[in-house]
Amino acid sequence: MNLLITDDEYYIVQGLVGMLDKEELGIDNVFTAYSAEQALNVIRKEQVDLMLLDIEMPKETGFELLE
């Protein structure tokens, strides 16, 4: 399973990555993005099975990305 974590705050993303027990959760790859635009680029290149998205981001929200 591939996970994408998107948040405009660097320390939030890195904190979540650091807290994950990938083996226990069955996560093969963790992708990170710091904007909706970066997240969309990851989604276009990689198979993403699960996303953790910040709702309030500059320029585009997590909801807009989901659309």
PDB file as gemmi writes it, atoms N, CA and C in Angstrom:
CRYST1    1.000    1.000    1.000  90.00  90.00  90.00 P 1                      
ATOM      1  N   MET A   1       0.849  -1.172   0.000  1.00  0.00           N  
ATOM      2  CA  MET A   1       0.000   0.000   0.000  1.00  0.00           C  
ATOM      3  C   MET A   1       0.895   1.235   0.000  1.00  0.00           C  
ATOM      4  N   ASN A   2       0.485   2.229  -0.773  1.00  0.00           N  
ATOM      5  CA  ASN A   2       1.210   3.491  -0.860  1.00  0.00           C  
ATOM      6  C   ASN A   2       0.410   4.603  -0.206  1.00  0.00           C  
ATOM      7  N   LEU A   3       1.090   5.417   0.578  1.00  0.00           N  
ATOM      8  CA  LEU A   3       0.469   6.504   1.330  1.00  0.00           C  
ATOM      9  C   LEU A   3       1.037   7.836   0.860  1.00  0.00           C  
ATOM     10  N   LEU A   4       0.167   8.822   0.708  1.00  0.00           N  
ATOM     11  CA  LEU A   4       0.571  10.188   0.395  1.00  0.00           C  
ATOM     12  C   LEU A   4       0.146  11.096   1.535  1.00  0.00           C  
ATOM     13  N   ILE A   5       1.101  11.819   2.102  1.00  0.00           N  
ATOM     14  CA  ILE A   5       0.825  12.784   3.162  1.00  0.00           C  
ATOM     15  C   ILE A   5       1.025  14.174   2.590  1.00  0.00           C  
ATOM     16  N   THR A   6      -0.007  15.018   2.685  1.00  0.00           N  
ATOM     17  CA  THR A   6       0.060  16.367   2.132  1.00  0.00           C  
ATOM     18  C   THR A   6      -0.329  17.385   3.184  1.00  0.00           C  
ATOM     19  N   ASP A   7       0.562  18.328   3.428  1.00  0.00           N  
ATOM     20  CA  ASP A   7       0.310  19.429   4.347  1.00  0.00           C  
ATOM     21  C   ASP A   7       1.267  20.547   3.975  1.00  0.00           C  
ATOM     22  N   ASP A   8       0.829  21.789   4.099  1.00  0.00           N  
ATOM     23  CA  ASP A   8       1.693  22.911   3.753  1.00  0.00           C  
ATOM     24  C   ASP A   8       2.726  23.212   4.839  1.00  0.00           C  
ATOM     25  N   GLU A   9       2.648  22.528   5.960  1.00  0.00           N  
ATOM     26  CA  GLU A   9       3.615  22.726   7.038  1.00  0.00           C  
ATOM     27  C   GLU A   9       4.591  21.543   7.088  1.00  0.00           C  
ATOM     28  N   TYR A  10       5.848  21.853   6.824  1.00  0.00           N  
ATOM     29  CA  TYR A  10       6.902  20.847   6.740  1.00  0.00           C  
ATOM     30  C   TYR A  10       6.958  19.952   7.985  1.00  0.00           C  
ATOM     31  N   TYR A  11       6.912  20.562   9.163  1.00  0.00           N  
ATOM     32  CA  TYR A  11       7.071  19.791  10.400  1.00  0.00           C  
ATOM     33  C   TYR A  11       5.902  18.855  10.666  1.00  0.00           C  
ATOM     34  N   ILE A  12       4.730  19.206  10.193  1.00  0.00           N  
ATOM     35  CA  ILE A  12       3.573  18.299  10.316  1.00  0.00           C  
ATOM     36  C   ILE A  12       3.821  17.053   9.474  1.00  0.00           C  
ATOM     37  N   VAL A  13       4.214  17.255   8.226  1.00  0.00           N  
ATOM     38  CA  VAL A  13       4.475  16.123   7.327  1.00  0.00           C  
ATOM     39  C   VAL A  13       5.569  15.228   7.901  1.00  0.00           C  
ATOM     40  N   GLN A  14       6.674  15.837   8.289  1.00  0.00           N  
ATOM     41  CA  GLN A  14       7.790  15.046   8.802  1.00  0.00           C  
ATOM     42  C   GLN A  14       7.434  14.349  10.114  1.00  0.00           C  
ATOM     43  N   GLY A  15       6.633  14.998  10.948  1.00  0.00           N  
ATOM     44  CA  GLY A  15       6.187  14.371  12.189  1.00  0.00           C  
ATOM     45  C   GLY A  15       5.328  13.143  11.935  1.00  0.00           C  
ATOM     46  N   LEU A  16       4.423  13.246  10.982  1.00  0.00           N  
ATOM     47  CA  LEU A  16       3.576  12.098  10.645  1.00  0.00           C  
ATOM     48  C   LEU A  16       4.400  10.955  10.058  1.00  0.00           C  
ATOM     49  N   VAL A  17       5.330  11.293   9.183  1.00  0.00           N  
ATOM     50  CA  VAL A  17       6.196  10.263   8.598  1.00  0.00           C  
ATOM     51  C   VAL A  17       6.982   9.553   9.701  1.00  0.00           C  
ATOM     52  N   GLY A  18       7.494  10.315  10.636  1.00  0.00           N  
ATOM     53  CA  GLY A  18       8.282   9.741  11.718  1.00  0.00           C  
ATOM     54  C   GLY A  18       7.485   8.877  12.677  1.00  0.00           C  
ATOM     55  N   MET A  19       6.209   9.138  12.789  1.00  0.00           N  
ATOM     56  CA  MET A  19       5.357   8.384  13.717  1.00  0.00           C  
ATOM     57  C   MET A  19       4.839   7.074  13.132  1.00  0.00           C  
ATOM     58  N   LEU A  20       4.908   6.934  11.826  1.00  0.00           N  
ATOM     59  CA  LEU A  20       4.329   5.755  11.170  1.00  0.00           C  
ATOM     60  C   LEU A  20       5.133   4.491  11.440  1.00  0.00           C  
ATOM     61  N   ASP A  21       4.432   3.432  11.738  1.00  0.00           N  
ATOM     62  CA  ASP A  21       5.045   2.108  11.767  1.00  0.00           C  
ATOM     63  C   ASP A  21       4.626   1.444  10.459  1.00  0.00           C  
ATOM     64  N   LYS A  22       5.433   1.673   9.425  1.00  0.00           N  
ATOM     65  CA  LYS A  22       5.069   1.218   8.080  1.00  0.00           C  
ATOM     66  C   LYS A  22       4.842  -0.287   8.022  1.00  0.00           C  
ATOM     67  N   GLU A  23       5.671  -1.036   8.682  1.00  0.00           N  
ATOM     68  CA  GLU A  23       5.551  -2.495   8.634  1.00  0.00           C  
ATOM     69  C   GLU A  23       4.235  -2.947   9.262  1.00  0.00           C  
ATOM     70  N   GLU A  24       3.918  -2.409  10.423  1.00  0.00           N  
ATOM     71  CA  GLU A  24       2.683  -2.797  11.107  1.00  0.00           C  
ATOM     72  C   GLU A  24       1.443  -2.404  10.307  1.00  0.00           C  
ATOM     73  N   LEU A  25       1.504  -1.263   9.628  1.00  0.00           N  
ATOM     74  CA  LEU A  25       0.370  -0.770   8.858  1.00  0.00           C  
ATOM     75  C   LEU A  25       0.324  -1.312   7.438  1.00  0.00           C  
ATOM     76  N   GLY A  26       1.348  -2.017   7.025  1.00  0.00           N  
ATOM     77  CA  GLY A  26       1.378  -2.571   5.679  1.00  0.00           C  
ATOM     78  C   GLY A  26       1.640  -1.531   4.603  1.00  0.00           C  
ATOM     79  N   ILE A  27       2.391  -0.508   4.940  1.00  0.00           N  
ATOM     80  CA  ILE A  27       2.685   0.568   4.003  1.00  0.00           C  
ATOM     81  C   ILE A  27       4.038   0.298   3.341  1.00  0.00           C  
ATOM     82  N   ASP A  28       4.025   0.265   2.017  1.00  0.00           N  
ATOM     83  CA  ASP A  28       5.252   0.032   1.263  1.00  0.00           C  
ATOM     84  C   ASP A  28       6.015   1.330   1.014  1.00  0.00           C  
ATOM     85  N   ASN A  29       5.280   2.371   0.606  1.00  0.00           N  
ATOM     86  CA  ASN A  29       5.905   3.649   0.261  1.00  0.00           C  
ATOM     87  C   ASN A  29       5.125   4.797   0.880  1.00  0.00           C  
ATOM     88  N   VAL A  30       5.860   5.801   1.349  1.00  0.00           N  
ATOM     89  CA  VAL A  30       5.251   7.025   1.853  1.00  0.00           C  
ATOM     90  C   VAL A  30       5.725   8.165   0.967  1.00  0.00           C  
ATOM     91  N   PHE A  31       4.791   8.818   0.309  1.00  0.00           N  
ATOM     92  CA  PHE A  31       5.094   9.983  -0.508  1.00  0.00           C  
ATOM     93  C   PHE A  31       4.668  11.217   0.268  1.00  0.00           C  
ATOM     94  N   THR A  32       5.391  12.314   0.077  1.00  0.00           N  
ATOM     95  CA  THR A  32       5.057  13.547   0.770  1.00  0.00           C  
ATOM     96  C   THR A  32       4.889  14.681  -0.226  1.00  0.00           C  
ATOM     97  N   ALA A  33       4.033  15.627   0.141  1.00  0.00           N  
ATOM     98  CA  ALA A  33       3.822  16.827  -0.668  1.00  0.00           C  
ATOM     99  C   ALA A  33       3.494  17.973   0.277  1.00  0.00           C  
ATOM    100  N   TYR A  34       3.852  19.180  -0.156  1.00  0.00           N  
ATOM    101  CA  TYR A  34       3.666  20.360   0.682  1.00  0.00           C  
ATOM    102  C   TYR A  34       2.681  21.352   0.073  1.00  0.00           C  
ATOM    103  N   SER A  35       1.970  20.906  -0.963  1.00  0.00           N  
ATOM    104  CA  SER A  35       0.911  21.701  -1.576  1.00  0.00           C  
ATOM    105  C   SER A  35       0.021  20.753  -2.374  1.00  0.00           C  
ATOM    106  N   ALA A  36      -1.166  21.225  -2.720  1.00  0.00           N  
ATOM    107  CA  ALA A  36      -2.070  20.415  -3.538  1.00  0.00           C  
ATOM    108  C   ALA A  36      -1.439  20.154  -4.905  1.00  0.00           C  
ATOM    109  N   GLU A  37      -0.732  21.127  -5.432  1.00  0.00           N  
ATOM    110  CA  GLU A  37      -0.085  20.966  -6.735  1.00  0.00           C  
ATOM    111  C   GLU A  37       0.968  19.855  -6.693  1.00  0.00           C  
ATOM    112  N   GLN A  38       1.786  19.846  -5.644  1.00  0.00           N  
ATOM    113  CA  GLN A  38       2.779  18.779  -5.499  1.00  0.00           C  
ATOM    114  C   GLN A  38       2.098  17.426  -5.339  1.00  0.00           C  
ATOM    115  N   ALA A  39       1.019  17.384  -4.574  1.00  0.00           N  
ATOM    116  CA  ALA A  39       0.293  16.132  -4.363  1.00  0.00           C  
ATOM    117  C   ALA A  39      -0.258  15.604  -5.679  1.00  0.00           C  
ATOM    118  N   LEU A  40      -0.807  16.482  -6.494  1.00  0.00           N  
ATOM    119  CA  LEU A  40      -1.348  16.082  -7.783  1.00  0.00           C  
ATOM    120  C   LEU A  40      -0.248  15.496  -8.673  1.00  0.00           C  
ATOM    121  N   ASN A  41       0.932  16.070  -8.625  1.00  0.00           N  
ATOM    122  CA  ASN A  41       2.063  15.526  -9.385  1.00  0.00           C  
ATOM    123  C   ASN A  41       2.409  14.116  -8.924  1.00  0.00           C  
ATOM    124  N   VAL A  42       2.375  13.876  -7.616  1.00  0.00           N  
ATOM    125  CA  VAL A  42       2.646  12.533  -7.090  1.00  0.00           C  
ATOM    126  C   VAL A  42       1.566  11.565  -7.563  1.00  0.00           C  
ATOM    127  N   ILE A  43       0.310  11.980  -7.466  1.00  0.00           N  
ATOM    128  CA  ILE A  43      -0.813  11.118  -7.859  1.00  0.00           C  
ATOM    129  C   ILE A  43      -0.724  10.739  -9.336  1.00  0.00           C  
ATOM    130  N   ARG A  44      -0.267  11.652 -10.151  1.00  0.00           N  
ATOM    131  CA  ARG A  44      -0.140  11.374 -11.590  1.00  0.00           C  
ATOM    132  C   ARG A  44       0.984  10.383 -11.900  1.00  0.00           C  
ATOM    133  N   LYS A  45       1.998  10.318 -11.040  1.00  0.00           N  
ATOM    134  CA  LYS A  45       3.166   9.471 -11.294  1.00  0.00           C  
ATOM    135  C   LYS A  45       3.120   8.137 -10.557  1.00  0.00           C  
ATOM    136  N   GLU A  46       2.463   8.118  -9.410  1.00  0.00           N  
ATOM    137  CA  GLU A  46       2.506   6.945  -8.531  1.00  0.00           C  
ATOM    138  C   GLU A  46       1.096   6.443  -8.227  1.00  0.00           C  
ATOM    139  N   GLN A  47       0.997   5.169  -7.919  1.00  0.00           N  
ATOM    140  CA  GLN A  47      -0.270   4.628  -7.437  1.00  0.00           C  
ATOM    141  C   GLN A  47      -0.368   4.967  -5.957  1.00  0.00           C  
ATOM    142  N   VAL A  48      -1.384   5.733  -5.603  1.00  0.00           N  
ATOM    143  CA  VAL A  48      -1.596   6.122  -4.212  1.00  0.00           C  
ATOM    144  C   VAL A  48      -2.867   5.443  -3.721  1.00  0.00           C  
ATOM    145  N   ASP A  49      -2.742   4.693  -2.627  1.00  0.00           N  
ATOM    146  CA  ASP A  49      -3.880   3.953  -2.085  1.00  0.00           C  
ATOM    147  C   ASP A  49      -4.584   4.692  -0.957  1.00  0.00           C  
ATOM    148  N   LEU A  50      -3.841   5.527  -0.254  1.00  0.00           N  
ATOM    149  CA  LEU A  50      -4.374   6.231   0.905  1.00  0.00           C  
ATOM    150  C   LEU A  50      -3.726   7.604   0.988  1.00  0.00           C  
ATOM    151  N   MET A  51      -4.546   8.630   1.322  1.00  0.00           N  
ATOM    152  CA  MET A  51      -4.013   9.981   1.449  1.00  0.00           C  
ATOM    153  C   MET A  51      -4.407  10.584   2.782  1.00  0.00           C  
ATOM    154  N   LEU A  52      -3.472  11.270   3.398  1.00  0.00           N  
ATOM    155  CA  LEU A  52      -3.742  12.122   4.547  1.00  0.00           C  
ATOM    156  C   LEU A  52      -3.559  13.547   4.055  1.00  0.00           C  
ATOM    157  N   LEU A  53      -4.644  14.312   4.031  1.00  0.00           N  
ATOM    158  CA  LEU A  53      -4.612  15.647   3.444  1.00  0.00           C  
ATOM    159  C   LEU A  53      -4.957  16.713   4.457  1.00  0.00           C  
ATOM    160  N   ASP A  54      -4.217  17.802   4.403  1.00  0.00           N  
ATOM    161  CA  ASP A  54      -4.568  19.004   5.139  1.00  0.00           C  
ATOM    162  C   ASP A  54      -5.739  19.649   4.397  1.00  0.00           C  
ATOM    163  N   ILE A  55      -6.745  20.076   5.109  1.00  0.00           N  
ATOM    164  CA  ILE A  55      -7.898  20.710   4.482  1.00  0.00           C  
ATOM    165  C   ILE A  55      -7.585  22.151   4.110  1.00  0.00           C  
ATOM    166  N   GLU A  56      -6.962  22.888   5.002  1.00  0.00           N  
ATOM    167  CA  GLU A  56      -6.665  24.309   4.785  1.00  0.00           C  
ATOM    168  C   GLU A  56      -5.227  24.486   4.319  1.00  0.00           C  
ATOM    169  N   MET A  57      -5.059  24.688   3.016  1.00  0.00           N  
ATOM    170  CA  MET A  57      -3.747  24.969   2.445  1.00  0.00           C  
ATOM    171  C   MET A  57      -3.867  26.194   1.548  1.00  0.00           C  
ATOM    172  N   PRO A  58      -2.792  26.939   1.383  1.00  0.00           N  
ATOM    173  CA  PRO A  58      -2.831  28.091   0.475  1.00  0.00           C  
ATOM    174  C   PRO A  58      -3.116  27.647  -0.961  1.00  0.00           C  
ATOM    175  N   LYS A  59      -3.787  28.466  -1.703  1.00  0.00           N  
ATOM    176  CA  LYS A  59      -4.101  28.278  -3.119  1.00  0.00           C  
ATOM    177  C   LYS A  59      -5.170  27.232  -3.374  1.00  0.00           C  
ATOM    178  N   GLU A  60      -5.049  26.037  -2.822  1.00  0.00           N  
ATOM    179  CA  GLU A  60      -6.012  24.972  -3.077  1.00  0.00           C  
ATOM    180  C   GLU A  60      -6.174  24.125  -1.819  1.00  0.00           C  
ATOM    181  N   THR A  61      -7.403  23.811  -1.453  1.00  0.00           N  
ATOM    182  CA  THR A  61      -7.650  23.030  -0.245  1.00  0.00           C  
ATOM    183  C   THR A  61      -7.551  21.534  -0.519  1.00  0.00           C  
ATOM    184  N   GLY A  62      -7.511  20.756   0.542  1.00  0.00           N  
ATOM    185  CA  GLY A  62      -7.535  19.319   0.416  1.00  0.00           C  
ATOM    186  C   GLY A  62      -8.798  18.833  -0.256  1.00  0.00           C  
ATOM    187  N   PHE A  63      -9.918  19.477   0.008  1.00  0.00           N  
ATOM    188  CA  PHE A  63     -11.185  19.106  -0.650  1.00  0.00           C  
ATOM    189  C   PHE A  63     -11.110  19.322  -2.154  1.00  0.00           C  
ATOM    190  N   GLU A  64     -10.513  20.436  -2.552  1.00  0.00           N  
ATOM    191  CA  GLU A  64     -10.382  20.720  -3.995  1.00  0.00           C  
ATOM    192  C   GLU A  64      -9.474  19.689  -4.667  1.00  0.00           C  
ATOM    193  N   LEU A  65      -8.438  19.265  -3.979  1.00  0.00           N  
ATOM    194  CA  LEU A  65      -7.561  18.242  -4.519  1.00  0.00           C  
ATOM    195  C   LEU A  65      -8.327  16.933  -4.724  1.00  0.00           C  
ATOM    196  N   LEU A  66      -9.178  16.582  -3.787  1.00  0.00           N  
ATOM    197  CA  LEU A  66      -9.935  15.338  -3.913  1.00  0.00           C  
ATOM    198  C   LEU A  66     -10.868  15.333  -5.119  1.00  0.00           C  
ATOM    199  N   GLU A  67     -11.368  16.502  -5.454  1.00  0.00           N  
ATOM    200  CA  GLU A  67     -12.267  16.585  -6.619  1.00  0.00           C  
ATOM    201  C   GLU A  67     -11.510  16.231  -7.877  1.00  0.00           C  
TER     202      GLU A  67                                                      
END                                                                             
